[in-house]
């Protein structure tokens, strides 16, 4: 990890961070003792009300890096919004809200609200009438509430932009700047991201003051433990049989399968159900309440496979996904990284399979392997119909 350009090699423990008893009890309940590098680097700066720019791979504990100090700073007696987290997608917003709720488990009087599109805005009025001190929101829905005067942000002290690069890439930059301009009492701003784009730096230059810069690179203990395979098939008709065989052969209890289109997502979920695999699909055309119910079933272990478009590649924080299947080869390298990042979390071993059946998919995977500089092992069916590892020099 680098802090302000200097290499830091240190092990961090929550007990040494001067955290309150309530927060320590919440961490103990989750079984957390040692902080991740991004948490160890960011929490002290946030506790001192410093601005932070943090770059770290997905699955490295960014939510607790800003969530812990935000919860520590909250005044339960106040009825003002004191902490605000902006997230690019409703799934990520919901996950952050859930994490904050867990952190507040032993802290009476702290209320949270989660505001996002796809849910009737009237349903969120009740949350806001309860006077939450912590709000997690997507930018567009927060702007809707601000225009309706159902929420005030002028007393906010800490603001965090989570997955800032994704949020700005999605066209939220005007909403984000308008929201930031409405918070004259803001004391610190955190920008958390897997990549630091020019747009993220523009926000930093305008709205931050001498920020601490923290970089956690995806190497050594910070790199997720994910075994990656690419499988060459003779046609798309082999993909379903191959995936089912891998599910059974690997005895994977919880897996996510990614498709590039909504239609293919629904189709694959139907095909897997016909094979007796418990699964559901989530994508942008499915009602938000149905998506939330599906995610809850998956987290609870009631579904073996979640079939999804890339709408679910970010924001899912499920620590025990055994395997990821790229049923369709992703169109972009970034999608590949975020898809496979759903497994191998919390220092557990994970596996990712990418199924290739056309020359175009072979080309895309070669580009992904070269650009990510990762060892993606090649599998092929031999003459006996058994998947066999191919020597790396044969796959180039």
URVENCOR-V52729 format. One record per pair of residues at least 24 apart in sequence whose ideal C-beta (glycine too) atoms are under 7 Angstrom apart, sorted by the first residue. I is the first residue (numbers start at 0). J is the second residue. Records with the same first field share a line. If there is no record, write none. Layout:
# URVENCOR-V52729
I->J + J
This chain:
# URVENCOR-V52729
0->36 + 40 + 213 + 214 + 215
1->214
2->40 + 211 + 213
3->211 + 212
9->39
11->38 + 39
16->42
18->67 + 71
19->71
21->105 + 106
22->67 + 70 + 71 + 102
24->105
25->101 + 102 + 104 + 105
28->104
29->101
35->59 + 60
36->215 + 221
37->61 + 64 + 213 + 215
38->63 + 64
40->213
41->65 + 213
42->67 + 68
44->211
45->187 + 189
46->71
48->186 + 187
49->187 + 211
50->187 + 188 + 207 + 208 + 210
51->189 + 210 + 211 + 213
52->190 + 195 + 203 + 210 + 212
53->189 + 190 + 191 + 213
54->192 + 194 + 195 + 214
55->215
56->193 + 215 + 217 + 221
57->193 + 337 + 340
58->223 + 340 + 344
59->215 + 221
61->161 + 191
62->95 + 98
63->98
65->159 + 189 + 191
66->98 + 99 + 102
67->102
69->133 + 157
70->99 + 102 + 103 + 106
72->156 + 157
73->109 + 132 + 133
74->132
75->106 + 107 + 108 + 109
76->108
77->132
78->130
79->154
80->131 + 132 + 134 + 150 + 151 + 152 + 154 + 155
81->132 + 154 + 155 + 156
82->132 + 133 + 155 + 156 + 157
83->134 + 152 + 155 + 158
84->135 + 159 + 161
85->136 + 138 + 160 + 161 + 166 + 175
86->135 + 137 + 161 + 162
87->137 + 162 + 165 + 166 + 169 + 171
88->137 + 310 + 313 + 314
89->115 + 116 + 117 + 137 + 287
90->311 + 314 + 315
91->161 + 162 + 313 + 314
92->135 + 136 + 137
93->291
94->314 + 315 + 316
95->135 + 161
96->135
99->133 + 135
109->133
111->135
114->140 + 141 + 144
115->140
116->140
117->287
118->287
124->149
138->166 + 171 + 174 + 175 + 178
139->174
141->178
142->174 + 177 + 178
145->181
152->178 + 181 + 182
153->181 + 182 + 183 + 184
154->184
155->182 + 184 + 185
156->184 + 185 + 186
157->186 + 187
158->182 + 185 + 188
159->189 + 191
160->190 + 191
161->191
162->192 + 313
163->190 + 191 + 192 + 199
164->192 + 193 + 194 + 196 + 199
165->313
167->196 + 198 + 199
172->198
175->202
179->206
223->340 + 343 + 344 + 349
224->343 + 346 + 347 + 348 + 349
225->339 + 342 + 343 + 349 + 350 + 351
226->350
227->339 + 351 + 373 + 374 + 375 + 376
228->352 + 375 + 376 + 378
229->353 + 355 + 364 + 375 + 377
230->352 + 353 + 354 + 355 + 378 + 386
231->355 + 377 + 379
232->354 + 355 + 356
234->356
235->356
237->356
238->326 + 354 + 356
239->270
241->354
242->324 + 326 + 354
243->274 + 276
245->352
246->276
249->322
251->321 + 322
252->303 + 321
253->300 + 303 + 319 + 320 + 321
254->303 + 304 + 320 + 321 + 322 + 323 + 324
255->305 + 307 + 320 + 323 + 341
256->304 + 306 + 324 + 326
257->307 + 309 + 312 + 324 + 325 + 326 + 327 + 338
258->306 + 308 + 326 + 327
259->327 + 329 + 330
261->308
263->327
264->306 + 307 + 308
267->306 + 326
268->306
271->304
276->303 + 304
277->302 + 303
278->302 + 303 + 304 + 305 + 306
279->305
280->306 + 307
281->305 + 307 + 311
282->307 + 308 + 310
283->308 + 310
309->334
312->337 + 338
313->337
315->341
318->344 + 345 + 347
319->347
320->349
321->349
322->349 + 350 + 352
323->351
324->352 + 354
325->352 + 353 + 354
326->354
328->353 + 355 + 360 + 363 + 364
332->367 + 370 + 371
335->367
336->371
